[in-house]
Amino acid sequence: MVGVKQKVQNIVLSVTYEDVKFDLEKLARILDGARYDPEVFPGI
């Protein structure tokens, strides 16, 4: 469409790694712009 501007604001990706545990709180601290609030969304 002419004159329509699009912007991607949110992308969700789900991946399963067998026998791997991630410290989501630690990842959220070291990844720029990341947030981890499991009561709102159970991912980063």
mmCIF file of the N, C-alpha and C atoms, coordinates in Angstrom:
data_MODEL
# 
_entry.id   MODEL 
# 
loop_
_atom_site.group_PDB 
_atom_site.id 
_atom_site.type_symbol 
_atom_site.label_atom_id 
_atom_site.label_alt_id 
_atom_site.label_comp_id 
_atom_site.label_asym_id 
_atom_site.label_entity_id 
_atom_site.label_seq_id 
_atom_site.pdbx_PDB_ins_code 
_atom_site.Cartn_x 
_atom_site.Cartn_y 
_atom_site.Cartn_z 
_atom_site.occupancy 
_atom_site.B_iso_or_equiv 
_atom_site.pdbx_formal_charge 
_atom_site.auth_seq_id 
_atom_site.auth_comp_id 
_atom_site.auth_asym_id 
_atom_site.auth_atom_id 
_atom_site.pdbx_PDB_model_num 
ATOM 1   N N  . MET A 1 1  ? 0.843  -1.179  0.000  1.00 0.00 ? 1  MET A N  1 
ATOM 2   C CA . MET A 1 1  ? 0.000  0.000   0.000  1.00 0.00 ? 1  MET A CA 1 
ATOM 3   C C  . MET A 1 1  ? 0.886  1.239   0.000  1.00 0.00 ? 1  MET A C  1 
ATOM 4   N N  . VAL A 1 2  ? 0.509  2.211   -0.730 1.00 0.00 ? 2  VAL A N  1 
ATOM 5   C CA . VAL A 1 2  ? 1.259  3.455   -0.815 1.00 0.00 ? 2  VAL A CA 1 
ATOM 6   C C  . VAL A 1 2  ? 1.024  4.276   0.448  1.00 0.00 ? 2  VAL A C  1 
ATOM 7   N N  . GLY A 1 3  ? 2.084  4.834   1.003  1.00 0.00 ? 3  GLY A N  1 
ATOM 8   C CA . GLY A 1 3  ? 1.973  5.708   2.167  1.00 0.00 ? 3  GLY A CA 1 
ATOM 9   C C  . GLY A 1 3  ? 1.863  4.980   3.499  1.00 0.00 ? 3  GLY A C  1 
ATOM 10  N N  . VAL A 1 4  ? 1.980  3.660   3.504  1.00 0.00 ? 4  VAL A N  1 
ATOM 11  C CA . VAL A 1 4  ? 1.898  2.899   4.746  1.00 0.00 ? 4  VAL A CA 1 
ATOM 12  C C  . VAL A 1 4  ? 3.311  2.601   5.236  1.00 0.00 ? 4  VAL A C  1 
ATOM 13  N N  . LYS A 1 5  ? 3.575  2.935   6.495  1.00 0.00 ? 5  LYS A N  1 
ATOM 14  C CA . LYS A 1 5  ? 4.876  2.644   7.091  1.00 0.00 ? 5  LYS A CA 1 
ATOM 15  C C  . LYS A 1 5  ? 4.731  1.448   8.027  1.00 0.00 ? 5  LYS A C  1 
ATOM 16  N N  . GLN A 1 6  ? 5.660  0.515   7.920  1.00 0.00 ? 6  GLN A N  1 
ATOM 17  C CA . GLN A 1 6  ? 5.630  -0.664  8.772  1.00 0.00 ? 6  GLN A CA 1 
ATOM 18  C C  . GLN A 1 6  ? 6.854  -0.684  9.677  1.00 0.00 ? 6  GLN A C  1 
ATOM 19  N N  . LYS A 1 7  ? 6.660  -1.231  10.878 1.00 0.00 ? 7  LYS A N  1 
ATOM 20  C CA . LYS A 1 7  ? 7.757  -1.336  11.830 1.00 0.00 ? 7  LYS A CA 1 
ATOM 21  C C  . LYS A 1 7  ? 7.583  -2.634  12.623 1.00 0.00 ? 7  LYS A C  1 
ATOM 22  N N  . VAL A 1 8  ? 8.611  -3.471  12.650 1.00 0.00 ? 8  VAL A N  1 
ATOM 23  C CA . VAL A 1 8  ? 8.579  -4.685  13.454 1.00 0.00 ? 8  VAL A CA 1 
ATOM 24  C C  . VAL A 1 8  ? 8.884  -4.290  14.894 1.00 0.00 ? 8  VAL A C  1 
ATOM 25  N N  . GLN A 1 9  ? 7.980  -4.635  15.825 1.00 0.00 ? 9  GLN A N  1 
ATOM 26  C CA . GLN A 1 9  ? 8.163  -4.245  17.214 1.00 0.00 ? 9  GLN A CA 1 
ATOM 27  C C  . GLN A 1 9  ? 8.393  -5.428  18.146 1.00 0.00 ? 9  GLN A C  1 
ATOM 28  N N  . ASN A 1 10 ? 7.978  -6.611  17.743 1.00 0.00 ? 10 ASN A N  1 
ATOM 29  C CA . ASN A 1 10 ? 8.092  -7.751  18.643 1.00 0.00 ? 10 ASN A CA 1 
ATOM 30  C C  . ASN A 1 10 ? 8.229  -9.027  17.824 1.00 0.00 ? 10 ASN A C  1 
ATOM 31  N N  . ILE A 1 11 ? 9.197  -9.838  18.169 1.00 0.00 ? 11 ILE A N  1 
ATOM 32  C CA . ILE A 1 11 ? 9.381  -11.132 17.525 1.00 0.00 ? 11 ILE A CA 1 
ATOM 33  C C  . ILE A 1 11 ? 9.494  -12.179 18.630 1.00 0.00 ? 11 ILE A C  1 
ATOM 34  N N  . VAL A 1 12 ? 8.764  -13.269 18.480 1.00 0.00 ? 12 VAL A N  1 
ATOM 35  C CA . VAL A 1 12 ? 8.826  -14.359 19.451 1.00 0.00 ? 12 VAL A CA 1 
ATOM 36  C C  . VAL A 1 12 ? 9.373  -15.594 18.748 1.00 0.00 ? 12 VAL A C  1 
ATOM 37  N N  . LEU A 1 13 ? 10.374 -16.198 19.352 1.00 0.00 ? 13 LEU A N  1 
ATOM 38  C CA . LEU A 1 13 ? 10.987 -17.413 18.821 1.00 0.00 ? 13 LEU A CA 1 
ATOM 39  C C  . LEU A 1 13 ? 11.026 -18.445 19.932 1.00 0.00 ? 13 LEU A C  1 
ATOM 40  N N  . SER A 1 14 ? 10.599 -19.633 19.633 1.00 0.00 ? 14 SER A N  1 
ATOM 41  C CA . SER A 1 14 ? 10.621 -20.718 20.608 1.00 0.00 ? 14 SER A CA 1 
ATOM 42  C C  . SER A 1 14 ? 11.580 -21.796 20.114 1.00 0.00 ? 14 SER A C  1 
ATOM 43  N N  . VAL A 1 15 ? 12.532 -22.155 20.968 1.00 0.00 ? 15 VAL A N  1 
ATOM 44  C CA . VAL A 1 15 ? 13.530 -23.166 20.625 1.00 0.00 ? 15 VAL A CA 1 
ATOM 45  C C  . VAL A 1 15 ? 13.672 -24.116 21.809 1.00 0.00 ? 15 VAL A C  1 
ATOM 46  N N  . THR A 1 16 ? 13.833 -25.385 21.527 1.00 0.00 ? 16 THR A N  1 
ATOM 47  C CA . THR A 1 16 ? 14.063 -26.370 22.576 1.00 0.00 ? 16 THR A CA 1 
ATOM 48  C C  . THR A 1 16 ? 15.448 -26.973 22.400 1.00 0.00 ? 16 THR A C  1 
ATOM 49  N N  . TYR A 1 17 ? 16.264 -26.867 23.430 1.00 0.00 ? 17 TYR A N  1 
ATOM 50  C CA . TYR A 1 17 ? 17.576 -27.501 23.465 1.00 0.00 ? 17 TYR A CA 1 
ATOM 51  C C  . TYR A 1 17 ? 17.497 -28.619 24.506 1.00 0.00 ? 17 TYR A C  1 
ATOM 52  N N  . GLU A 1 18 ? 17.683 -29.841 24.082 1.00 0.00 ? 18 GLU A N  1 
ATOM 53  C CA . GLU A 1 18 ? 17.616 -30.975 24.996 1.00 0.00 ? 18 GLU A CA 1 
ATOM 54  C C  . GLU A 1 18 ? 18.738 -30.892 26.033 1.00 0.00 ? 18 GLU A C  1 
ATOM 55  N N  . ASP A 1 19 ? 18.400 -31.123 27.287 1.00 0.00 ? 19 ASP A N  1 
ATOM 56  C CA . ASP A 1 19 ? 19.365 -31.189 28.392 1.00 0.00 ? 19 ASP A CA 1 
ATOM 57  C C  . ASP A 1 19 ? 20.183 -29.915 28.580 1.00 0.00 ? 19 ASP A C  1 
ATOM 58  N N  . VAL A 1 20 ? 19.625 -28.754 28.237 1.00 0.00 ? 20 VAL A N  1 
ATOM 59  C CA . VAL A 1 20 ? 20.327 -27.482 28.423 1.00 0.00 ? 20 VAL A CA 1 
ATOM 60  C C  . VAL A 1 20 ? 19.458 -26.579 29.293 1.00 0.00 ? 20 VAL A C  1 
ATOM 61  N N  . LYS A 1 21 ? 20.049 -25.974 30.298 1.00 0.00 ? 21 LYS A N  1 
ATOM 62  C CA . LYS A 1 21 ? 19.348 -25.039 31.177 1.00 0.00 ? 21 LYS A CA 1 
ATOM 63  C C  . LYS A 1 21 ? 19.933 -23.648 30.978 1.00 0.00 ? 21 LYS A C  1 
ATOM 64  N N  . PHE A 1 22 ? 19.072 -22.641 30.870 1.00 0.00 ? 22 PHE A N  1 
ATOM 65  C CA . PHE A 1 22 ? 19.506 -21.257 30.719 1.00 0.00 ? 22 PHE A CA 1 
ATOM 66  C C  . PHE A 1 22 ? 19.125 -20.469 31.966 1.00 0.00 ? 22 PHE A C  1 
ATOM 67  N N  . ASP A 1 23 ? 20.013 -19.621 32.433 1.00 0.00 ? 23 ASP A N  1 
ATOM 68  C CA . ASP A 1 23 ? 19.730 -18.715 33.541 1.00 0.00 ? 23 ASP A CA 1 
ATOM 69  C C  . ASP A 1 23 ? 19.150 -17.444 32.924 1.00 0.00 ? 23 ASP A C  1 
ATOM 70  N N  . LEU A 1 24 ? 17.817 -17.376 32.831 1.00 0.00 ? 24 LEU A N  1 
ATOM 71  C CA . LEU A 1 24 ? 17.168 -16.263 32.142 1.00 0.00 ? 24 LEU A CA 1 
ATOM 72  C C  . LEU A 1 24 ? 17.394 -14.933 32.851 1.00 0.00 ? 24 LEU A C  1 
ATOM 73  N N  . GLU A 1 25 ? 17.473 -14.944 34.170 1.00 0.00 ? 25 GLU A N  1 
ATOM 74  C CA . GLU A 1 25 ? 17.739 -13.694 34.894 1.00 0.00 ? 25 GLU A CA 1 
ATOM 75  C C  . GLU A 1 25 ? 19.120 -13.149 34.539 1.00 0.00 ? 25 GLU A C  1 
ATOM 76  N N  . LYS A 1 26 ? 20.113 -14.031 34.480 1.00 0.00 ? 26 LYS A N  1 
ATOM 77  C CA . LYS A 1 26 ? 21.471 -13.609 34.120 1.00 0.00 ? 26 LYS A CA 1 
ATOM 78  C C  . LYS A 1 26 ? 21.519 -13.134 32.671 1.00 0.00 ? 26 LYS A C  1 
ATOM 79  N N  . LEU A 1 27 ? 20.885 -13.856 31.762 1.00 0.00 ? 27 LEU A N  1 
ATOM 80  C CA . LEU A 1 27 ? 20.860 -13.447 30.360 1.00 0.00 ? 27 LEU A CA 1 
ATOM 81  C C  . LEU A 1 27 ? 20.219 -12.074 30.193 1.00 0.00 ? 27 LEU A C  1 
ATOM 82  N N  . ALA A 1 28 ? 19.133 -11.823 30.918 1.00 0.00 ? 28 ALA A N  1 
ATOM 83  C CA . ALA A 1 28 ? 18.457 -10.528 30.819 1.00 0.00 ? 28 ALA A CA 1 
ATOM 84  C C  . ALA A 1 28 ? 19.359 -9.397  31.303 1.00 0.00 ? 28 ALA A C  1 
ATOM 85  N N  . ARG A 1 29 ? 20.222 -9.680  32.286 1.00 0.00 ? 29 ARG A N  1 
ATOM 86  C CA . ARG A 1 29 ? 21.142 -8.647  32.785 1.00 0.00 ? 29 ARG A CA 1 
ATOM 87  C C  . ARG A 1 29 ? 22.238 -8.324  31.775 1.00 0.00 ? 29 ARG A C  1 
ATOM 88  N N  . ILE A 1 30 ? 22.717 -9.324  31.026 1.00 0.00 ? 30 ILE A N  1 
ATOM 89  C CA . ILE A 1 30 ? 23.855 -9.082  30.137 1.00 0.00 ? 30 ILE A CA 1 
ATOM 90  C C  . ILE A 1 30 ? 23.458 -8.748  28.700 1.00 0.00 ? 30 ILE A C  1 
ATOM 91  N N  . LEU A 1 31 ? 22.225 -9.040  28.303 1.00 0.00 ? 31 LEU A N  1 
ATOM 92  C CA . LEU A 1 31 ? 21.785 -8.725  26.939 1.00 0.00 ? 31 LEU A CA 1 
ATOM 93  C C  . LEU A 1 31 ? 21.202 -7.320  26.892 1.00 0.00 ? 31 LEU A C  1 
ATOM 94  N N  . ASP A 1 32 ? 21.758 -6.478  26.062 1.00 0.00 ? 32 ASP A N  1 
ATOM 95  C CA . ASP A 1 32 ? 21.322 -5.089  25.943 1.00 0.00 ? 32 ASP A CA 1 
ATOM 96  C C  . ASP A 1 32 ? 19.852 -5.012  25.538 1.00 0.00 ? 32 ASP A C  1 
ATOM 97  N N  . GLY A 1 33 ? 19.050 -4.331  26.332 1.00 0.00 ? 33 GLY A N  1 
ATOM 98  C CA . GLY A 1 33 ? 17.639 -4.120  26.020 1.00 0.00 ? 33 GLY A CA 1 
ATOM 99  C C  . GLY A 1 33 ? 16.725 -5.280  26.375 1.00 0.00 ? 33 GLY A C  1 
ATOM 100 N N  . ALA A 1 34 ? 17.278 -6.353  26.954 1.00 0.00 ? 34 ALA A N  1 
ATOM 101 C CA . ALA A 1 34 ? 16.461 -7.518  27.300 1.00 0.00 ? 34 ALA A CA 1 
ATOM 102 C C  . ALA A 1 34 ? 15.765 -7.309  28.637 1.00 0.00 ? 34 ALA A C  1 
ATOM 103 N N  . ARG A 1 35 ? 14.580 -7.888  28.744 1.00 0.00 ? 35 ARG A N  1 
ATOM 104 C CA . ARG A 1 35 ? 13.833 -7.856  30.005 1.00 0.00 ? 35 ARG A CA 1 
ATOM 105 C C  . ARG A 1 35 ? 13.363 -9.265  30.319 1.00 0.00 ? 35 ARG A C  1 
ATOM 106 N N  . TYR A 1 36 ? 13.340 -9.604  31.590 1.00 0.00 ? 36 TYR A N  1 
ATOM 107 C CA . TYR A 1 36 ? 12.805 -10.891 32.020 1.00 0.00 ? 36 TYR A CA 1 
ATOM 108 C C  . TYR A 1 36 ? 11.864 -10.647 33.175 1.00 0.00 ? 36 TYR A C  1 
ATOM 109 N N  . ASP A 1 37 ? 10.587 -10.839 32.934 1.00 0.00 ? 37 ASP A N  1 
ATOM 110 C CA . ASP A 1 37 ? 9.554  -10.715 33.956 1.00 0.00 ? 37 ASP A CA 1 
ATOM 111 C C  . ASP A 1 37 ? 8.612  -11.900 33.770 1.00 0.00 ? 37 ASP A C  1 
ATOM 112 N N  . PRO A 1 38 ? 8.911  -13.025 34.425 1.00 0.00 ? 38 PRO A N  1 
ATOM 113 C CA . PRO A 1 38 ? 8.152  -14.250 34.181 1.00 0.00 ? 38 PRO A CA 1 
ATOM 114 C C  . PRO A 1 38 ? 6.663  -14.152 34.516 1.00 0.00 ? 38 PRO A C  1 
ATOM 115 N N  . GLU A 1 39 ? 6.270  -13.181 35.339 1.00 0.00 ? 39 GLU A N  1 
ATOM 116 C CA . GLU A 1 39 ? 4.843  -13.015 35.624 1.00 0.00 ? 39 GLU A CA 1 
ATOM 117 C C  . GLU A 1 39 ? 4.109  -12.397 34.438 1.00 0.00 ? 39 GLU A C  1 
ATOM 118 N N  . VAL A 1 40 ? 4.831  -11.668 33.593 1.00 0.00 ? 40 VAL A N  1 
ATOM 119 C CA . VAL A 1 40 ? 4.236  -11.045 32.407 1.00 0.00 ? 40 VAL A CA 1 
ATOM 120 C C  . VAL A 1 40 ? 4.424  -11.938 31.185 1.00 0.00 ? 40 VAL A C  1 
ATOM 121 N N  . PHE A 1 41 ? 5.660  -12.436 30.998 1.00 0.00 ? 41 PHE A N  1 
ATOM 122 C CA . PHE A 1 41 ? 5.991  -13.295 29.860 1.00 0.00 ? 41 PHE A CA 1 
ATOM 123 C C  . PHE A 1 41 ? 7.135  -14.210 30.282 1.00 0.00 ? 41 PHE A C  1 
ATOM 124 N N  . PRO A 1 42 ? 7.004  -15.527 30.102 1.00 0.00 ? 42 PRO A N  1 
ATOM 125 C CA . PRO A 1 42 ? 8.007  -16.463 30.622 1.00 0.00 ? 42 PRO A CA 1 
ATOM 126 C C  . PRO A 1 42 ? 9.252  -16.612 29.752 1.00 0.00 ? 42 PRO A C  1 
ATOM 127 N N  . GLY A 1 43 ? 9.690  -15.544 29.144 1.00 0.00 ? 43 GLY A N  1 
ATOM 128 C CA . GLY A 1 43 ? 10.892 -15.590 28.311 1.00 0.00 ? 43 GLY A CA 1 
ATOM 129 C C  . GLY A 1 43 ? 11.551 -14.230 28.289 1.00 0.00 ? 43 GLY A C  1 
ATOM 130 N N  . ILE A 1 44 ? 12.629 -14.139 27.521 1.00 0.00 ? 44 ILE A N  1 
ATOM 131 C CA . ILE A 1 44 ? 13.366 -12.872 27.414 1.00 0.00 ? 44 ILE A CA 1 
ATOM 132 C C  . ILE A 1 44 ? 12.991 -12.199 26.122 1.00 0.00 ? 44 ILE A C  1 
# 
